[in-house]
Amino acid sequence: MTDLQLSLMAAGGVFIVGVFSYNKWQEHKAKKSVERAFSSDHDDVLMRAGEAPLVRQEPSFSSDEAATPAHAPSAAPEHAAGAAGAGADAATDTPAAAAPGQASPEADKATSLVDPLIDCLLPLALEGAARGEKILPALQTLRMVGNKPVHYIGLAVSGEWEPIVHGGVYTKLQGGVQLASRSTALNELEYSELVTRLRAMADEIGAEPEIPDMIEVMAEARNLHRFVAGHDAQLGVNLASNGAPWSIVTLLGALEKQGFDLRPDGRYVMPDGEGGHLFTLSTNVTLAEETTARLTLLLDVPCVAPARDGFGAMVACAKSLVGRLDATIVDDYNQPLSDAALAEIAGQVQDFYTEMNDADIPAGSTRALRLFS
């Protein structure tokens, strides 16, 4: 073996050792970065240190199995604005800055669109004042990432944040992507797509976006989705026929008299008087069937405000149908439900509402409807 070959072998060995050492160093840096991000001592949006993680718990109709939903500690919108919207303007420049009761209707609309508690804030600095009609076409190109909506508001020349409209003049913009939905949390792939598309859209309107740190955003998204999953509660009351199965045709008349509306998608809903609904009803059979022996009334608990007493209204409706249809109120195992059992479940529903209020996500609120849609 020649001296040249030995020299090349030695040089190659040094190179390999160098590459290996560099990679290990990079790996160490990345690991430390992640550890720092997740070991922060500040409160998370919907969790507190030392508490058990939230788990999905369906309220039970059985009096000996009933369990209140997992506890959700309170959360302040200002915290979420700091963590999920890292790099955002000072509090006086954010839509959350207005004191309760002092915000104008337009400011309230703005906060409902870009909400510091459930959205990742995306500040967009404009080169100069921009008219709404000039920037809206570009904003429309980025309205969804995965199944997470993206909304925008603008700081008007009046000094208030408001939804961006034709004729408006804005000096700053604020975007917001929802951190979680009923099904999933915002993930790394969706966030990467968001950043790429946001930069392209910002270039088109002459804006400079501030991009929050991905690790912090992912942590906020997971915490919020943990809360949503832990409070994704639906309560059902069943009606079983005491005799022969009901004819669907006959049943339609009884349900209409009871106040139900038949929606185009085939669902029967009890209107709330304001364009929404309190609860739904299922015949538990396909459209091709002519009879059914069982009906199910279903309340989507986090989507109905406590003041509407959705559970109480559903039970009252079930009792009215008992007389109209000759039926019995039963649980999922076909066991009759007593008034005492129903009263116990009503108490659990009130505890559930209290927990949602404590987390600043009141049941039936715009914030809750966005998360549980």
C-alpha positions as a Markdown table, in Angstrom:
| # | Residue | x | y | z |
|---|---|---|---|---|
| 1 | Met | 0.0 | 0.0 | 0.0 |
| 2 | Thr | 1.5 | 3.3 | -1.1 |
| 3 | Asp | 1.9 | 6.4 | 1.1 |
| 4 | Leu | -0.7 | 8.2 | -1.0 |
| 5 | Gln | -3.3 | 5.4 | -0.3 |
| 6 | Leu | -2.5 | 5.6 | 3.4 |
| 7 | Ser | -2.9 | 9.4 | 3.4 |
| 8 | Leu | -6.2 | 9.2 | 1.6 |
| 9 | Met | -7.5 | 6.6 | 4.1 |
| 10 | Ala | -6.4 | 8.7 | 7.0 |
| 11 | Ala | -8.1 | 11.8 | 5.6 |
| 12 | Gly | -11.3 | 9.8 | 4.9 |
| 13 | Gly | -11.3 | 8.6 | 8.5 |
| 14 | Val | -10.9 | 12.1 | 9.9 |
| 15 | Phe | -13.8 | 13.3 | 7.6 |
| 16 | Ile | -16.1 | 10.5 | 8.7 |
| 17 | Val | -15.4 | 11.2 | 12.4 |
| 18 | Gly | -16.0 | 14.9 | 11.8 |
| 19 | Val | -19.4 | 14.3 | 10.1 |
| 20 | Phe | -20.4 | 12.0 | 12.9 |
| 21 | Ser | -19.4 | 14.5 | 15.6 |
| 22 | Tyr | -21.2 | 17.3 | 13.8 |
| 23 | Asn | -24.4 | 15.3 | 13.5 |
| 24 | Lys | -24.4 | 14.3 | 17.2 |
| 25 | Trp | -23.8 | 18.0 | 18.1 |
| 26 | Gln | -26.8 | 19.1 | 16.0 |
| 27 | Glu | -28.9 | 16.3 | 17.5 |
| 28 | His | -27.9 | 17.5 | 21.0 |
| 29 | Lys | -28.9 | 21.1 | 20.1 |
| 30 | Ala | -32.3 | 20.0 | 18.8 |
| 31 | Lys | -33.0 | 17.9 | 21.8 |
| 32 | Lys | -32.1 | 20.8 | 24.2 |
| 33 | Ser | -34.4 | 23.1 | 22.2 |
| 34 | Val | -37.3 | 20.8 | 22.5 |
| 35 | Glu | -36.7 | 20.3 | 26.2 |
| 36 | Arg | -36.6 | 24.0 | 26.8 |
| 37 | Ala | -39.8 | 24.5 | 24.9 |
| 38 | Phe | -41.8 | 21.9 | 26.8 |
| 39 | Ser | -40.3 | 22.6 | 30.2 |
| 40 | Ser | -41.6 | 26.2 | 30.5 |
| 41 | Asp | -43.0 | 27.0 | 33.9 |
| 42 | His | -45.8 | 29.2 | 32.6 |
| 43 | Asp | -49.4 | 27.9 | 32.7 |
| 44 | Asp | -50.7 | 26.2 | 29.6 |
| 45 | Val | -53.9 | 27.4 | 28.0 |
| 46 | Leu | -56.2 | 24.7 | 29.5 |
| 47 | Met | -53.9 | 22.7 | 31.8 |
| 48 | Arg | -52.2 | 23.2 | 35.2 |
| 49 | Ala | -49.0 | 21.5 | 36.4 |
| 50 | Gly | -49.6 | 18.5 | 38.5 |
| 51 | Glu | -53.1 | 17.7 | 37.2 |
| 52 | Ala | -54.1 | 14.6 | 35.3 |
| 53 | Pro | -54.5 | 14.9 | 31.6 |
| 54 | Leu | -58.0 | 15.3 | 30.3 |
| 55 | Val | -59.6 | 12.2 | 28.9 |
| 56 | Arg | -62.8 | 11.8 | 26.9 |
| 57 | Gln | -65.6 | 10.8 | 29.3 |
| 58 | Glu | -69.2 | 10.4 | 28.1 |
| 59 | Pro | -71.8 | 11.3 | 30.7 |
| 60 | Ser | -73.6 | 8.1 | 31.8 |
| 61 | Phe | -77.3 | 7.6 | 32.2 |
| 62 | Ser | -76.8 | 4.9 | 34.8 |
| 63 | Ser | -77.1 | 6.3 | 38.3 |
| 64 | Asp | -74.4 | 4.0 | 39.6 |
| 65 | Glu | -72.0 | 4.7 | 36.7 |
| 66 | Ala | -72.5 | 8.5 | 36.3 |
| 67 | Ala | -69.3 | 10.4 | 36.2 |
| 68 | Thr | -68.7 | 14.1 | 35.9 |
| 69 | Pro | -66.5 | 15.2 | 33.0 |
| 70 | Ala | -62.8 | 15.7 | 33.6 |
| 71 | His | -61.8 | 19.0 | 35.3 |
| 72 | Ala | -60.8 | 21.8 | 33.0 |
| 73 | Pro | -59.0 | 24.6 | 34.9 |
| 74 | Ser | -59.5 | 28.2 | 34.0 |
| 75 | Ala | -57.6 | 29.9 | 31.2 |
| 76 | Ala | -57.1 | 33.5 | 30.4 |
| 77 | Pro | -57.1 | 34.6 | 26.8 |
| 78 | Glu | -54.1 | 36.8 | 27.4 |
| 79 | His | -52.0 | 33.7 | 28.1 |
| 80 | Ala | -53.0 | 32.1 | 24.8 |
| 81 | Ala | -52.2 | 35.3 | 23.0 |
| 82 | Gly | -48.7 | 35.2 | 24.4 |
| 83 | Ala | -48.0 | 31.6 | 23.7 |
| 84 | Ala | -49.9 | 30.7 | 20.6 |
| 85 | Gly | -49.3 | 34.1 | 19.0 |
| 86 | Ala | -45.7 | 34.6 | 19.9 |
| 87 | Gly | -44.3 | 37.7 | 18.4 |
| 88 | Ala | -47.6 | 39.5 | 18.2 |
| 89 | Asp | -47.9 | 43.2 | 18.9 |
| 90 | Ala | -48.2 | 44.5 | 22.4 |
| 91 | Ala | -51.5 | 44.0 | 24.2 |
| 92 | Thr | -52.8 | 47.4 | 23.3 |
| 93 | Asp | -52.5 | 46.5 | 19.6 |
| 94 | Thr | -54.3 | 43.1 | 19.8 |
| 95 | Pro | -58.1 | 42.6 | 19.4 |
| 96 | Ala | -58.2 | 41.1 | 23.0 |
| 97 | Ala | -57.1 | 44.4 | 24.5 |
| 98 | Ala | -60.5 | 46.0 | 24.9 |
| 99 | Ala | -62.0 | 45.7 | 28.4 |
| 100 | Pro | -65.2 | 43.6 | 28.8 |
| 101 | Gly | -68.3 | 45.7 | 28.2 |
| 102 | Gln | -66.3 | 48.5 | 26.5 |
| 103 | Ala | -65.7 | 46.9 | 23.1 |
| 104 | Ser | -67.8 | 48.1 | 20.1 |
| 105 | Pro | -69.9 | 45.6 | 18.1 |
| 106 | Glu | -67.2 | 45.6 | 15.4 |
| 107 | Ala | -64.5 | 44.8 | 18.0 |
| 108 | Asp | -66.6 | 42.0 | 19.4 |
| 109 | Lys | -66.9 | 40.5 | 15.9 |
| 110 | Ala | -63.2 | 40.8 | 15.4 |
| 111 | Thr | -62.4 | 38.9 | 18.6 |
| 112 | Ser | -64.9 | 36.2 | 17.7 |
| 113 | Leu | -63.1 | 35.8 | 14.3 |
| 114 | Val | -59.5 | 35.9 | 15.7 |
| 115 | Asp | -59.7 | 34.7 | 19.2 |
| 116 | Pro | -56.4 | 34.7 | 21.3 |
| 117 | Leu | -57.6 | 31.7 | 23.3 |
| 118 | Ile | -58.3 | 29.2 | 20.5 |
| 119 | Asp | -56.4 | 30.7 | 17.5 |
| 120 | Cys | -52.7 | 30.9 | 16.7 |
| 121 | Leu | -52.2 | 34.7 | 16.1 |
| 122 | Leu | -50.5 | 35.7 | 12.8 |
| 123 | Pro | -49.6 | 39.4 | 12.8 |
| 124 | Leu | -49.2 | 40.9 | 9.3 |
| 125 | Ala | -47.4 | 44.3 | 9.1 |
| 126 | Leu | -48.5 | 46.3 | 6.1 |
| 127 | Glu | -46.1 | 48.6 | 4.2 |
| 128 | Gly | -48.8 | 51.3 | 4.3 |
| 129 | Ala | -52.5 | 51.7 | 4.7 |
| 130 | Ala | -54.5 | 49.2 | 2.6 |
| 131 | Arg | -58.1 | 49.2 | 1.4 |
| 132 | Gly | -60.2 | 46.1 | 2.1 |
| 133 | Glu | -61.2 | 45.5 | -1.5 |
| 134 | Lys | -57.6 | 45.4 | -2.5 |
| 135 | Ile | -56.5 | 42.8 | 0.0 |
| 136 | Leu | -59.6 | 40.6 | 0.4 |
| 137 | Pro | -59.0 | 38.6 | -2.9 |
| 138 | Ala | -55.6 | 37.6 | -1.6 |
| 139 | Leu | -56.9 | 36.7 | 1.9 |
| 140 | Gln | -59.5 | 34.5 | 0.3 |
| 141 | Thr | -56.8 | 32.2 | -1.0 |
| 142 | Leu | -55.9 | 31.1 | 2.6 |
| 143 | Arg | -59.1 | 30.3 | 4.4 |
| 144 | Met | -58.5 | 26.7 | 5.5 |
| 145 | Val | -55.5 | 24.6 | 6.5 |
| 146 | Gly | -56.6 | 21.0 | 6.8 |
| 147 | Asn | -59.9 | 21.3 | 8.6 |
| 148 | Lys | -58.8 | 24.4 | 10.6 |
| 149 | Pro | -60.3 | 27.7 | 9.5 |
| 150 | Val | -58.1 | 30.8 | 9.0 |
| 151 | His | -59.6 | 34.2 | 9.7 |
| 152 | Tyr | -58.4 | 37.8 | 9.4 |
| 153 | Ile | -59.2 | 41.1 | 11.0 |
| 154 | Gly | -57.7 | 44.6 | 10.4 |
| 155 | Leu | -56.8 | 47.6 | 12.5 |
| 156 | Ala | -59.0 | 50.3 | 11.0 |
| 157 | Val | -58.1 | 54.0 | 10.8 |
| 158 | Ser | -60.6 | 54.5 | 13.6 |
| 159 | Gly | -58.2 | 52.6 | 15.9 |
| 160 | Glu | -60.4 | 49.5 | 16.4 |
| 161 | Trp | -59.9 | 46.0 | 15.1 |
| 162 | Glu | -62.7 | 44.9 | 12.9 |
| 163 | Pro | -63.6 | 42.3 | 10.2 |
| 164 | Ile | -62.0 | 43.3 | 6.9 |
| 165 | Val | -64.7 | 44.6 | 4.5 |
| 166 | His | -64.9 | 46.5 | 1.2 |
| 167 | Gly | -64.4 | 50.2 | 1.8 |
| 168 | Gly | -62.4 | 49.7 | 5.0 |
| 169 | Val | -58.9 | 51.1 | 5.4 |
| 170 | Tyr | -56.5 | 49.2 | 7.5 |
| 171 | Thr | -53.0 | 49.9 | 8.9 |
| 172 | Lys | -52.3 | 46.4 | 10.3 |
| 173 | Leu | -53.7 | 43.0 | 9.8 |
| 174 | Gln | -54.0 | 40.0 | 12.2 |
| 175 | Gly | -54.6 | 36.5 | 11.0 |
| 176 | Gly | -55.6 | 33.5 | 13.1 |
| 177 | Val | -55.6 | 29.8 | 12.5 |
| 178 | Gln | -57.8 | 27.7 | 14.8 |
| 179 | Leu | -55.6 | 25.5 | 17.0 |
| 180 | Ala | -57.9 | 22.6 | 17.3 |
| 181 | Ser | -61.2 | 21.2 | 16.1 |
| 182 | Arg | -63.5 | 18.5 | 17.4 |
| 183 | Ser | -61.5 | 15.9 | 15.5 |
| 184 | Thr | -57.9 | 16.9 | 15.6 |
| 185 | Ala | -55.3 | 19.4 | 16.8 |
| 186 | Leu | -53.3 | 21.6 | 14.4 |
| 187 | Asn | -50.3 | 19.4 | 13.4 |
| 188 | Glu | -46.8 | 20.1 | 12.1 |
| 189 | Leu | -47.7 | 19.3 | 8.5 |
| 190 | Glu | -50.7 | 21.7 | 8.5 |
| 191 | Tyr | -48.6 | 24.4 | 10.2 |
| 192 | Ser | -45.8 | 24.1 | 7.7 |
| 193 | Glu | -48.4 | 24.4 | 4.9 |
| 194 | Leu | -49.8 | 27.4 | 6.6 |
| 195 | Val | -46.5 | 29.2 | 6.9 |
| 196 | Thr | -45.6 | 28.6 | 3.2 |
| 197 | Arg | -49.0 | 29.8 | 2.0 |
| 198 | Leu | -49.0 | 32.7 | 4.4 |
| 199 | Arg | -45.7 | 34.0 | 3.1 |
| 200 | Ala | -46.9 | 33.8 | -0.5 |
| 201 | Met | -50.2 | 35.6 | 0.4 |
| 202 | Ala | -48.3 | 38.3 | 2.4 |
| 203 | Asp | -46.0 | 39.0 | -0.5 |
| 204 | Glu | -49.0 | 39.5 | -2.7 |
| 205 | Ile | -50.5 | 42.2 | -0.5 |
| 206 | Gly | -47.2 | 43.8 | 0.5 |
| 207 | Ala | -47.2 | 42.6 | 4.1 |
| 208 | Glu | -44.6 | 41.1 | 6.4 |
| 209 | Pro | -45.8 | 38.2 | 8.6 |
| 210 | Glu | -44.6 | 37.3 | 12.1 |
| 211 | Ile | -44.4 | 33.5 | 12.3 |
| 212 | Pro | -44.8 | 32.0 | 15.8 |
| 213 | Asp | -42.5 | 29.2 | 16.9 |
| 214 | Met | -43.8 | 25.9 | 15.7 |
| 215 | Ile | -43.0 | 24.0 | 18.9 |
| 216 | Glu | -44.9 | 26.5 | 21.1 |
| 217 | Val | -47.9 | 26.4 | 18.7 |
| 218 | Met | -48.0 | 22.6 | 18.6 |
| 219 | Ala | -48.0 | 22.5 | 22.4 |
| 220 | Glu | -50.9 | 24.9 | 22.6 |
| 221 | Ala | -52.8 | 23.0 | 19.9 |
| 222 | Arg | -52.4 | 19.7 | 21.8 |
| 223 | Asn | -53.5 | 21.3 | 25.1 |
| 224 | Leu | -56.6 | 22.8 | 23.5 |
| 225 | His | -57.5 | 19.6 | 21.7 |
| 226 | Arg | -57.1 | 17.7 | 25.0 |
| 227 | Phe | -59.7 | 20.0 | 26.5 |
| 228 | Val | -62.1 | 19.6 | 23.5 |
| 229 | Ala | -61.8 | 15.8 | 23.6 |
| 230 | Gly | -62.4 | 15.8 | 27.3 |
| 231 | His | -65.6 | 17.8 | 26.9 |
| 232 | Asp | -67.0 | 16.3 | 23.7 |
| 233 | Ala | -70.1 | 15.1 | 25.5 |
| 234 | Gln | -73.4 | 14.1 | 23.9 |
| 235 | Leu | -76.3 | 12.9 | 26.0 |
| 236 | Gly | -79.1 | 10.7 | 24.6 |
| 237 | Val | -82.5 | 9.8 | 25.9 |
| 238 | Asn | -84.2 | 6.8 | 24.2 |
| 239 | Leu | -87.9 | 6.1 | 23.7 |
| 240 | Ala | -89.0 | 2.5 | 23.3 |
| 241 | Ser | -92.4 | 1.5 | 22.0 |
| 242 | Asn | -94.7 | -0.2 | 24.5 |
| 243 | Gly | -96.4 | -2.1 | 21.7 |
| 244 | Ala | -96.0 | -2.5 | 18.0 |
| 245 | Pro | -93.3 | -0.5 | 16.2 |
| 246 | Trp | -94.4 | 3.0 | 15.1 |
| 247 | Ser | -95.1 | 3.6 | 11.4 |
| 248 | Ile | -92.7 | 6.2 | 10.1 |
| 249 | Val | -95.5 | 8.1 | 8.3 |
| 250 | Thr | -97.6 | 8.3 | 11.5 |
| 251 | Leu | -94.5 | 9.2 | 13.5 |
| 252 | Leu | -93.8 | 12.2 | 11.2 |
| 253 | Gly | -97.1 | 13.8 | 12.2 |
| 254 | Ala | -96.5 | 13.3 | 15.9 |
| 255 | Leu | -93.0 | 14.8 | 15.7 |
| 256 | Glu | -94.2 | 17.8 | 13.8 |
| 257 | Lys | -96.9 | 18.4 | 16.4 |
| 258 | Gln | -94.2 | 18.2 | 19.0 |
| 259 | Gly | -92.3 | 21.0 | 17.3 |
| 260 | Phe | -89.6 | 19.1 | 15.4 |
| 261 | Asp | -88.3 | 20.3 | 12.0 |
| 262 | Leu | -87.1 | 17.9 | 9.4 |
| 263 | Arg | -83.9 | 19.1 | 7.9 |
| 264 | Pro | -82.8 | 18.4 | 4.3 |
| 265 | Asp | -80.2 | 15.9 | 5.6 |
| 266 | Gly | -82.9 | 13.8 | 7.2 |
| 267 | Arg | -82.3 | 14.9 | 10.7 |
| 268 | Tyr | -85.2 | 15.9 | 13.0 |
| 269 | Val | -84.2 | 19.0 | 15.1 |
| 270 | Met | -85.9 | 20.9 | 17.9 |
| 271 | Pro | -85.4 | 24.6 | 17.0 |
| 272 | Asp | -84.1 | 27.0 | 19.6 |
| 273 | Gly | -86.1 | 30.0 | 18.2 |
| 274 | Glu | -82.9 | 31.8 | 16.9 |
| 275 | Gly | -82.0 | 29.7 | 13.9 |
| 276 | Gly | -80.2 | 27.0 | 15.8 |
| 277 | His | -81.4 | 23.9 | 17.6 |
| 278 | Leu | -81.5 | 22.5 | 21.1 |
| 279 | Phe | -81.3 | 18.8 | 20.3 |
| 280 | Thr | -81.9 | 16.3 | 17.6 |
| 281 | Leu | -84.0 | 13.1 | 17.2 |
| 282 | Ser | -83.1 | 9.9 | 15.3 |
| 283 | Thr | -85.4 | 7.1 | 14.3 |
| 284 | Asn | -82.5 | 4.7 | 14.4 |
| 285 | Val | -83.5 | 3.2 | 11.0 |
| 286 | Thr | -82.6 | 3.9 | 7.4 |
| 287 | Leu | -84.8 | 5.9 | 5.1 |
| 288 | Ala | -86.0 | 2.8 | 3.4 |
| 289 | Glu | -87.6 | 1.4 | 6.6 |
| 290 | Glu | -91.3 | 1.8 | 7.2 |
| 291 | Thr | -91.4 | 1.3 | 11.0 |
| 292 | Thr | -89.2 | 1.8 | 14.0 |
| 293 | Ala | -89.6 | 0.7 | 17.7 |
| 294 | Arg | -87.0 | 3.1 | 19.1 |
| 295 | Leu | -86.3 | 6.8 | 19.0 |
| 296 | Thr | -83.2 | 8.6 | 20.4 |
| 297 | Leu | -83.1 | 12.3 | 21.4 |
| 298 | Leu | -79.6 | 13.6 | 21.4 |
| 299 | Leu | -78.2 | 16.8 | 23.1 |
| 300 | Asp | -74.8 | 18.1 | 22.0 |
| 301 | Val | -73.9 | 19.5 | 25.5 |
| 302 | Pro | -71.0 | 21.9 | 24.7 |
| 303 | Cys | -73.0 | 23.5 | 21.9 |
| 304 | Val | -76.1 | 24.6 | 23.9 |
| 305 | Ala | -75.9 | 27.4 | 26.4 |
| 306 | Pro | -76.9 | 26.6 | 30.0 |
| 307 | Ala | -79.6 | 29.3 | 29.9 |
| 308 | Arg | -81.5 | 27.3 | 27.3 |
| 309 | Asp | -81.6 | 24.2 | 29.6 |
| 310 | Gly | -81.1 | 21.9 | 26.7 |
| 311 | Phe | -81.2 | 18.8 | 28.8 |
| 312 | Gly | -84.3 | 19.8 | 30.7 |
| 313 | Ala | -86.1 | 20.7 | 27.4 |
| 314 | Met | -85.0 | 17.3 | 25.9 |
| 315 | Val | -86.4 | 15.4 | 28.9 |
| 316 | Ala | -89.6 | 17.4 | 28.9 |
| 317 | Cys | -90.0 | 16.6 | 25.2 |
| 318 | Ala | -89.3 | 12.9 | 25.8 |
| 319 | Lys | -92.0 | 12.8 | 28.5 |
| 320 | Ser | -94.5 | 14.5 | 26.2 |
| 321 | Leu | -93.8 | 11.9 | 23.5 |
| 322 | Val | -94.3 | 9.1 | 26.0 |
| 323 | Gly | -97.9 | 10.0 | 26.2 |
| 324 | Arg | -98.3 | 10.8 | 22.6 |
| 325 | Leu | -96.6 | 7.6 | 21.3 |
| 326 | Asp | -97.2 | 5.1 | 24.2 |
| 327 | Ala | -93.5 | 4.7 | 24.9 |
| 328 | Thr | -91.1 | 4.3 | 27.8 |
| 329 | Ile | -87.9 | 6.4 | 28.5 |
| 330 | Val | -85.1 | 3.9 | 28.6 |
| 331 | Asp | -81.2 | 3.9 | 28.7 |
| 332 | Asp | -79.0 | 2.3 | 26.1 |
| 333 | Tyr | -79.5 | -1.1 | 27.7 |
| 334 | Asn | -83.3 | -0.8 | 27.5 |
| 335 | Gln | -83.7 | -0.2 | 31.2 |
| 336 | Pro | -86.3 | 2.4 | 32.2 |
| 337 | Leu | -84.9 | 5.7 | 33.4 |
| 338 | Ser | -86.5 | 7.0 | 36.6 |
| 339 | Asp | -87.0 | 10.7 | 37.4 |
| 340 | Ala | -84.3 | 10.4 | 40.1 |
| 341 | Ala | -81.8 | 9.1 | 37.5 |
| 342 | Leu | -82.7 | 11.9 | 35.1 |
| 343 | Ala | -82.3 | 14.5 | 37.9 |
| 344 | Glu | -78.9 | 13.1 | 38.8 |
| 345 | Ile | -77.8 | 13.5 | 35.1 |
| 346 | Ala | -79.1 | 17.0 | 35.1 |
| 347 | Gly | -76.8 | 17.8 | 38.0 |
| 348 | Gln | -73.8 | 16.4 | 36.1 |
| 349 | Val | -74.7 | 18.6 | 33.2 |
| 350 | Gln | -74.6 | 21.7 | 35.5 |
| 351 | Asp | -71.1 | 20.6 | 36.7 |
| 352 | Phe | -70.1 | 20.2 | 33.1 |
| 353 | Tyr | -71.2 | 23.8 | 32.3 |
| 354 | Thr | -69.3 | 25.1 | 35.3 |
| 355 | Glu | -66.1 | 23.5 | 34.1 |
| 356 | Met | -66.5 | 25.0 | 30.6 |
| 357 | Asn | -67.1 | 28.4 | 32.2 |
| 358 | Asp | -64.0 | 28.0 | 34.3 |
| 359 | Ala | -62.0 | 27.3 | 31.1 |
| 360 | Asp | -63.4 | 30.5 | 29.5 |
| 361 | Ile | -65.1 | 28.4 | 26.9 |
| 362 | Pro | -68.8 | 28.7 | 28.0 |
| 363 | Ala | -71.1 | 26.1 | 26.4 |
| 364 | Gly | -73.1 | 27.5 | 23.5 |
| 365 | Ser | -70.7 | 30.5 | 23.1 |
| 366 | Thr | -69.2 | 31.5 | 19.7 |
| 367 | Arg | -65.9 | 30.1 | 21.0 |
| 368 | Ala | -67.4 | 26.7 | 22.0 |
| 369 | Leu | -69.4 | 26.5 | 18.7 |
| 370 | Arg | -66.2 | 27.0 | 16.7 |
| 371 | Leu | -64.3 | 24.3 | 18.7 |
| 372 | Phe | -67.2 | 21.8 | 18.7 |
| 373 | Ser | -68.5 | 22.3 | 15.2 |
